[in-house]
Amino acid sequence: MTLWLANRTSSRVAAAITFSDRSLCGGEGGDYHVRGWWNIDPGARIQVDSRDLADVGRFWYSHGHSVAGETAPSGFQYACPPQRFDRCWLIWSSDGIPRFFKEHVVTGDDLTINFT
């Protein structure tokens, strides 16, 4: 059971994810954990989480951007800092650029998020 991020573009993609994490981010943290950045080369596929995804939560979210574009506007937005980060959704500083996240629903053993 694994979460994969795959770059199907011709440019390097910087990616971030968020997922339910009540044990670490409950209450003031907004119940969601957000992590980034993974820099993914064109054509590459990387493993970013090896837990049982369905046990973590049914909904996962991703953001990706490159020189060619970024995740389309959606209802989920987070101010991502420029450096690597690992924090709770509602506990953050103003050091980031607002980035949109796309929702993904876990329906099987693995989830591959393709950046196109």
Order of alpha helices (4+ residues) and beta strands (2+ residues): beta-beta-alpha-beta-beta-alpha-beta-beta-beta-beta-beta-beta
